[in-house]
């Protein structure tokens, strides 16, 4: 059984997936896959460099992800180009990870779960939800970026109402870490009983 875990930026996906991981559940993270396919020496990095120029690389000739993020969230056409390049490569990497999972069920964490074919891999969709104000405040503080950049990222993601509409389960992450852990425990018991 594959549980798709998603939510907007700053919603607490990592805190939730870390809790599932502490319970012995395999976590497949689409962000980790997206970084793997653009590592130094990977063909996708060469394609990105050819498209955006050498400025997209850092001093070690690795992808400068912050610079790329800034470009693509200011220019929707560039974001579309990048997604067409990377989504098939990321999907292939994720499928390999899912196939090798050994826990009773596994969690596929992806901010773009509902915008991509990744949702078709999942038995159930779990959405982590918070207010947009919380998303902006948490992300700006965590990443040290301007609130405007966070708002651009939020506007590029699926609309909150559409995300919630596709959820089989929802965790409202507006309390303490202990409350969040308790919510995860309830779902862990439920998912385990369905395996």
N, C-alpha and C positions, 0 to 999 in steps of 0.2 A: 504494500500500500504506500502510495506517495502522497504526502500532504504538501500542497503548495502554500508557502508562507509569503505574504506580500504586505505592502503598506507604503505610504508615501515616505519621502525622505524625512528622517528624524522621528519616525513613529515608534521606533523601538524594536525593529526586526531583529537586530543583533542580540539585544537582551533576551528576547524570546527564544531565538535559536540557540543561544548559549545555555539557556535553561534546559531545553530539550536535549542538548548535547550532554549536559551533566547527568541526564537520566539514561545515557547509553544509546541515544538515538543518533544515527548517522545524519550529518548535515551536508547537503550539497548546496554550495553557495554560488549563484550565478555571477556575482561580482568577482569571486575568486577565479571562476572560469574565464570571465572577460579579461582579467589581468593575465591569465596564462597564455591566451591566444595572441597577446601583443607584447610578449617578452622579447628581449633582444634575441635576434636570430630567427624569430618567427616570420613567415611570409607576410602576415597582416601588418606587422610593424613597417616593413619595407613599403607596402602599399600606402600606409598612412603618411609616411615620410615623403613619398613621391607626390602625394596629393597636397599636403599642407606645407611641405618644405622642411628644411633642417631645424627651423626654429621650434618645431614641435618636440624636439629631443632635449633631454637635460645634458649636463656636463659629462655624464657617463654613457651617452648615446642610447639611453633608455627613454621610453615615452614619458613626456612631462604631462601627466594626467590632468593636473590642475589647469594647465594652459589649454589643453584640448577641450576640457569641460567648458572653460570660459568661451571658447570659439563656438562650440556646437550649441550652447544654450543661448547665444546671441544670434545665431544664424540657423534657422530651421532646415534650410536646404543642405547645409553641411552635416547636420545631425542625421538627416535621411540618408545621405551618402554613406556616413559611417555605419549606420545601422544595417544597411544593405550589405556592407562588407563583413561586418562582425557577427551579425545574428546567426548565420548558418554555421560559422566556426564555433561560436559559443554553444549552440544547440548540440553539435557533435560532441563537444567536450562534456557537457552536462549528461548526455545519454550514457556515455561511458562510465561516469561517476554513479549514476543511478543503477546501472546494471551490476556494478560491483558492491552495492550496499548490502550489508549483512545484518542490520538491526531489524526487529519485527516490522517496523515501518520506517520510512525515512522522510526527511523534510527537505524540500527544494525551496531555498530562500531566493527570491528574485524581486527586485523593485519593479521589473517590467514583465512580471508573470502574466498579467492580464492583457498586455499589449502585444504579446508574442505567442508563438505556438507552444511555448513552454506550458501553458495551462492545460494543453491536451495530454500532457504526461501525468497529470494529477488525478487522484481519486477524490480529493476534497480540497477546497480552497479556504485557507485561514487568513483573514485580514486583520492586521494590527492597525488600530485607528486612534488618532488624536486630532485635536483642532489644528487648523492651519497656523494659528498663532503659536502653538506649542512647537509645531514643526519648524517654523522660522527661528524661534528663539533657541531651540535645542541645537539645530544644525549650525547656525551662525556661531554659537559658542563652541561647539565641538570642533568645527573645521576652521574656525578663525576667518570666516569669509563674510562679506557684506550681506546684510539681509536681502538686498535687491537680487543678488545672485541666487540666494535660496528661493526667493519667490519665482524667479525665472525657471528654476528646476521644477518647482511644484507645478507651474503652469504647463510645463512640457510633459508631465506625467498624467496618467489617466485621471479624470475627474473623480473626486472623492466619492460622490454619490454613485457613480458608475461602478467604482471599485467595491463599495459596500453591497451593491445590488448583486454582484457576482459571488459574494462570500457564502460559504456553507457555515462557517463559524467566524465570529468577530470577537477580538479582545480589545476592549477600550483601555488604553494604556495612559490613564490620567491619575494613577495613584502611586504608591510606593513600590519599591522592588519586591518587597514581600507579597504585596497584593498581586503583583504581576506573576510571581512564582506560583502562587495559589491557583491563579487562572490557568496557567500552563499545566499544573498537576491534574486539574480536572480534565483537560483535553487529553493529556497523556493516558490517563485511565480509560477514557472513551476510545481513543485510537487503538490502544493495546487490546481492548476487548473485541475490536473488530477484525483483528489479524487472525 
